[in-house]
Amino acid sequence: MEQKNKYSIIVPTYNERLNIALIVYLIFKHLRDVDFEIIVVDDGSPDGTQEVVKQLQKLYGEDRILLRPRPKKLGLGTAYIHGLKHASGNFVVIMDADLSHHPKYLPCFINIVTGTRYVKGGGVHGWSLMRKLTSRGANVLAQTLLWPGVSDLTGSFRLYKKSVLEDVISSCVSKGYVFQMEMIVRASRKGYHIEEVPITFVDRVFGSSKLGGSEIIEYLKGLSYLLVTT
């Protein structure tokens, strides 16, 4: 008998009290006939994010919403690894909690899928010109040096087969912002099939971006590392 697919949606959070309930509602709205679980990996948010998630567990069930907290901010890459340890699905989705990744795209995601802002039908709304230039420049630089075969290396809205994600993630050494780029580059180098779905990235409604100068420096270091090792 063919196994029914189950999807584990890993959502790392830090100070997302104002966003997490809405993103959960939208996931349930757009995946009505899908077997899934949401794994919230919260890094010790001081704003009460975990308390909101516990209320959502009472509403939707602890089997559908798993809260797997960590004591402090430990990096995005390790958040995915932590969430993966608790995933029971054979497919894994990674996405942000700040509503920049709209769950309406989830039904389109199959195999290894990465949402892309940089093909026809995709785009970005709500970013300043400097933020757009930074993101676009980072992708153009990586495309030129690494030739990964995908258009959006820095996005973090993706679906993987669990076995593929376990294989790829075991090869990664990055911990922070550059982790998304390293995962997609290593997946490409390993010969995995990658499909891209156009998405519109919308800037967060509540809270502030966690991307700063230190993340940009880490990105450049990570790019240099991947150029040498892949």
C-alpha positions in Angstrom: 0.0 0.0 0.0 1.3 3.4 -0.9 2.3 5.5 2.0 0.3 8.7 2.5 2.5 11.7 2.6 2.9 13.7 5.8 4.4 17.2 5.9 6.4 18.5 8.9 6.5 22.3 8.8 9.5 23.8 10.7 9.0 27.4 11.8 11.9 29.0 13.7 10.8 31.9 15.9 12.3 34.7 17.9 10.0 37.4 19.2 7.1 36.5 16.8 4.2 36.8 19.3 2.3 39.0 17.0 2.8 36.8 13.9 2.7 33.2 15.0 -1.1 32.8 15.4 -1.8 34.2 12.0 0.8 32.1 10.2 -0.6 29.0 11.9 -4.2 29.9 11.0 -3.1 30.4 7.3 -1.3 27.1 7.2 -4.4 25.3 8.4 -6.6 27.3 6.0 -4.5 26.3 2.9 -3.7 22.7 3.8 -7.2 21.5 4.7 -6.9 18.1 3.1 -3.2 17.5 4.0 -1.7 15.5 6.8 0.8 17.9 8.5 2.4 19.1 11.7 3.8 22.4 12.6 7.1 22.4 14.6 7.8 25.7 16.3 11.4 26.1 17.3 11.5 29.1 19.6 14.8 30.5 20.8 13.8 31.7 24.2 11.7 34.7 22.9 11.2 37.2 25.7 8.0 38.6 24.1 5.8 35.7 25.0 5.9 33.8 21.7 5.9 30.4 23.5 2.8 31.3 25.6 0.9 32.1 22.4 2.0 28.8 20.9 0.8 26.9 23.9 -2.6 28.5 23.5 -2.6 27.4 19.8 -1.9 23.9 21.0 -5.0 24.0 23.0 -7.0 25.1 20.0 -5.5 22.8 17.3 -4.0 20.0 19.4 -0.5 19.2 20.6 -0.2 16.5 17.9 -0.6 19.2 15.2 1.5 22.0 16.8 4.7 20.9 18.4 6.6 23.4 20.5 10.3 22.5 20.7 12.0 25.5 22.4 15.6 26.2 23.0 17.0 28.4 25.8 18.5 31.2 23.7 19.3 32.3 20.1 21.5 29.6 18.6 21.3 30.3 14.9 18.9 29.5 12.1 20.8 26.5 10.8 20.7 24.7 14.1 17.0 25.6 14.5 16.3 23.6 11.4 18.4 20.7 12.7 16.6 20.8 16.0 13.2 20.8 14.3 14.2 18.0 12.0 14.9 15.8 15.0 11.2 16.0 16.0 9.7 15.7 12.4 7.6 12.7 11.8 6.7 13.5 8.2 8.3 12.2 5.1 8.4 15.7 3.7 9.7 18.8 5.5 8.9 22.4 4.9 11.0 25.3 6.2 9.5 28.7 6.4 9.6 32.0 8.3 7.1 33.0 10.9 6.9 36.7 10.0 4.3 36.2 7.2 6.8 37.0 4.4 6.3 33.4 3.3 2.5 33.0 2.5 1.2 29.6 3.2 -1.0 29.8 0.0 2.0 28.6 -1.9 2.4 25.4 0.1 0.0 23.3 -2.1 2.3 24.0 -5.1 5.4 22.6 -3.3 6.5 19.0 -4.3 9.7 17.1 -4.1 12.5 19.6 -3.4 10.9 22.9 -4.0 12.3 26.3 -3.3 10.2 29.4 -3.4 11.9 32.0 -5.6 11.4 35.8 -5.8 13.5 36.1 -9.0 11.6 34.4 -11.8 8.5 35.5 -13.7 5.6 35.6 -11.3 7.7 36.1 -8.3 8.6 39.4 -6.5 9.1 41.4 -3.3 6.8 43.8 -1.7 7.5 46.2 1.2 11.3 46.3 1.0 13.3 49.5 0.7 15.5 49.9 -2.4 18.6 49.2 -0.3 17.1 45.9 1.0 16.2 44.9 -2.6 19.6 45.7 -3.9 21.3 43.8 -1.1 19.2 40.7 -1.7 19.5 40.8 -5.4 23.2 41.6 -5.2 23.8 38.6 -2.9 22.0 36.3 -5.3 23.8 37.6 -8.4 27.2 37.2 -6.7 26.4 33.7 -5.6 25.1 32.8 -9.0 28.2 34.1 -10.7 30.6 32.2 -8.3 28.8 29.0 -7.5 26.5 28.2 -10.5 23.9 26.4 -8.4 21.2 26.1 -11.0 18.6 27.9 -9.0 17.6 31.6 -9.0 17.1 32.4 -5.3 19.8 31.1 -3.0 19.0 33.2 0.1 15.3 32.4 0.4 14.1 30.2 3.2 10.7 29.0 2.0 11.3 25.4 0.9 10.1 21.9 0.9 12.4 18.9 1.0 11.9 15.1 1.2 12.9 14.3 4.7 15.6 11.9 3.6 17.1 14.5 1.3 17.1 17.2 3.9 18.8 14.8 6.4 21.5 14.1 3.8 22.0 17.7 2.8 21.9 19.1 6.3 24.5 16.6 7.5 27.0 18.2 5.0 26.4 21.8 6.1 28.6 23.7 8.4 27.0 27.1 8.5 24.8 28.2 11.4 23.2 31.5 10.5 21.8 33.4 7.5 24.1 31.7 5.0 22.7 28.3 6.0 19.9 28.5 3.4 22.4 29.1 0.6 24.6 26.3 1.7 21.7 23.8 1.8 20.5 24.6 -1.7 24.1 24.6 -3.1 24.9 21.3 -1.6 21.6 19.8 -2.8 22.5 20.9 -6.3 26.0 19.5 -6.0 24.6 16.2 -4.8 22.5 16.0 -7.9 19.0 16.3 -6.3 16.2 17.5 -8.5 15.1 21.0 -7.6 12.0 22.8 -8.8 11.2 26.5 -8.2 7.8 28.0 -7.6 7.4 31.8 -8.1 6.4 33.5 -4.8 5.8 37.0 -3.7 7.9 37.8 -0.6 6.1 40.4 1.6 8.0 42.2 4.2 7.0 41.4 7.8 3.9 43.2 9.2 4.9 43.1 12.9 8.4 43.2 14.4 11.7 44.2 12.8 14.0 42.4 10.5 16.9 40.4 12.1 19.2 40.9 9.1 22.0 43.3 9.9 25.6 44.1 9.1 27.0 41.0 10.9 24.7 38.7 8.8 26.0 40.3 5.6 29.6 39.7 6.7 28.8 36.1 7.6 27.1 35.7 4.1 30.3 36.8 2.4 32.4 34.5 4.5 30.0 31.6 3.7 30.1 32.4 0.0 33.9 32.2 0.1 33.8 28.9 2.0 31.4 27.3 -0.5 33.5 28.6 -3.5 36.4 26.7 -2.1 34.7 23.5 -0.8 32.1 22.9 -3.5 
